[in-house]
Structure formats: structure tokens, C-alpha cells
């Protein structure tokens, strides 16, 4: 069972993801801005982070870069940026994100997403 921290200003997106991940037996924590991601990540120590690229306070890219500099979080923490447009791989590398995923990703493929980015013991 993994703990997944998700951040988006889109409550419908968060509700859909939360329902899908909890349906797969995982724990979720949802927040709505980049600043809350930072304080929440330090408190819950997630196994994976999903960041909307258009977050308030700190956008997804800034939030990712800040998470990568948090001393209490593992360097290998999967941080996925959710976007509705094609992302720039150079920017992904610059902020230390693991990958881009589409905001329109079908919920039926979320278990594949987890298997791709989480260690087997977290599943």
C-alpha cells in the first residue's frame, strides 16, 4: 500500500484520482497549492507525488524543485507532473521531476502508473 500525495486546484481531478487510488487500496492526501505540498510532504512522507503543473502559490515545476531540495524526503521519490499539454523534457530534468502524465489519463491505467514508478513493496 502506497501513500500518494496529490496537488491540484481542480477538485474534480483530485476527487477522480483519490477515488481511483483508494479503490486500488492506497492512501491519498490531497492539497490545492504548492505551499501545502511542501508542508504536507514533510508530514506524511509520501511514496509518490502527483503535481498539477498549474498550482497556485508555487506552480508544479517550482514545487517539484523545492521538494527535491527537502532534506527529509528521499531523492528517489517519484514526482509526476500532471499537464494537459505536452511537457518539455528539458524543464522536467531541470526541476527533477520523474515524468509527465496527462491530466486525462484513464483511471483504468493508474495501476500501471503505480507499477511503473513505485517499488513492488509499495504496491
C-alpha positions as CSV (number, residue, x, y, z in Angstrom):
1,X,0.0,0.0,0.0
2,X,1.4,3.4,-1.1
3,X,0.8,6.8,0.2
4,X,0.2,9.2,-2.7
5,X,0.3,13.0,-2.3
6,X,-1.7,14.8,-5.0
7,X,-2.0,18.5,-5.6
8,X,-4.3,20.4,-8.0
9,X,-6.6,23.3,-7.9
10,X,-9.1,21.1,-9.8
11,X,-11.3,19.4,-7.2
12,X,-12.9,17.2,-9.8
13,X,-9.5,15.9,-10.9
14,X,-8.5,15.3,-7.3
15,X,-11.8,13.5,-6.5
16,X,-11.4,11.2,-9.5
17,X,-7.7,10.3,-8.7
18,X,-8.5,9.9,-5.0
19,X,-11.3,7.5,-5.8
20,X,-9.2,5.5,-8.2
21,X,-6.2,5.2,-5.9
22,X,-8.2,4.4,-2.8
23,X,-10.1,1.9,-4.8
24,X,-6.8,0.2,-5.5
25,X,-6.1,0.1,-1.7
26,X,-3.7,3.1,-1.4
27,X,-3.8,6.0,0.9
28,X,-4.1,9.5,-0.6
29,X,-3.6,13.0,0.7
30,X,-5.0,15.9,-1.5
31,X,-3.9,19.5,-1.4
32,X,-4.7,22.5,-3.6
33,X,-1.5,24.6,-3.8
34,X,2.3,24.2,-3.9
35,X,2.9,25.6,-0.4
36,X,0.6,23.0,1.1
37,X,2.5,20.3,-0.9
38,X,5.7,21.2,0.9
39,X,4.3,21.2,4.4
40,X,2.3,18.1,3.8
41,X,5.1,16.1,2.2
42,X,7.3,16.7,5.2
43,X,4.5,15.5,7.5
44,X,3.2,12.4,5.6
45,X,6.4,11.2,3.8
46,X,4.5,10.1,0.6
47,X,5.7,7.2,-1.7
48,X,4.7,9.3,-4.7
49,X,3.7,12.9,-5.5
50,X,1.4,14.0,-8.4
51,X,1.6,17.7,-9.1
52,X,-0.7,19.7,-11.3
53,X,1.6,21.9,-13.4
54,X,-0.7,24.9,-12.8
55,X,-0.7,25.0,-9.0
56,X,-1.3,28.3,-7.1
57,X,1.4,29.8,-4.8
58,X,4.2,27.7,-6.3
59,X,3.4,26.1,-9.7
60,X,4.1,22.4,-10.2
61,X,7.6,23.0,-11.5
62,X,8.6,25.2,-8.6
63,X,7.0,22.8,-6.1
64,X,8.9,19.9,-7.7
65,X,12.2,21.7,-7.5
66,X,11.6,22.7,-3.8
67,X,10.6,19.1,-3.0
68,X,13.9,17.8,-4.5
69,X,15.7,20.1,-2.0
70,X,13.8,18.9,1.1
71,X,16.3,17.0,3.3
72,X,13.7,14.7,4.8
73,X,12.4,13.3,1.5
74,X,14.1,10.5,-0.4
75,X,16.0,11.6,-3.5
76,X,14.3,8.8,-5.5
77,X,10.8,10.0,-4.6
78,X,8.7,9.7,-7.8
79,X,7.3,13.2,-8.6
80,X,5.0,13.3,-11.6
81,X,3.8,16.5,-13.2
82,X,0.2,16.4,-14.4
83,X,-0.3,18.5,-17.5
84,X,-2.9,18.9,-20.2
85,X,-0.3,20.0,-22.8
86,X,2.8,18.2,-23.9
87,X,5.6,18.9,-21.5
88,X,9.2,19.9,-22.2
89,X,11.6,17.2,-21.2
90,X,14.4,19.8,-20.5
91,X,12.2,21.5,-18.0
92,X,11.3,18.1,-16.5
93,X,15.0,17.4,-16.0
94,X,15.8,20.9,-14.7
95,X,13.3,20.6,-11.8
96,X,14.0,17.0,-11.0
97,X,10.6,15.6,-12.0
98,X,10.3,11.9,-12.7
99,X,7.9,12.2,-15.6
100,X,4.9,14.0,-17.1
101,X,1.5,12.4,-17.1
102,X,-1.6,13.6,-18.8
103,X,-4.5,15.0,-16.7
104,X,-6.8,13.0,-19.0
105,X,-5.1,9.7,-18.2
106,X,-7.8,7.0,-18.0
107,X,-8.3,5.7,-14.4
108,X,-8.0,2.2,-15.8
109,X,-4.3,2.8,-16.3
110,X,-3.5,4.1,-12.8
111,X,-2.4,0.7,-11.5
112,X,0.1,0.6,-14.5
113,X,1.3,4.0,-13.5
114,X,1.9,2.9,-9.9
115,X,3.7,-0.3,-11.1
116,X,6.0,1.8,-13.3
117,X,7.1,4.3,-10.6
118,X,6.8,2.5,-7.2
119,X,8.8,-0.3,-5.8
120,X,6.9,-3.7,-5.6
121,X,6.7,-3.5,-1.8
122,X,4.7,-0.3,-2.0
123,X,2.1,-1.9,-4.2
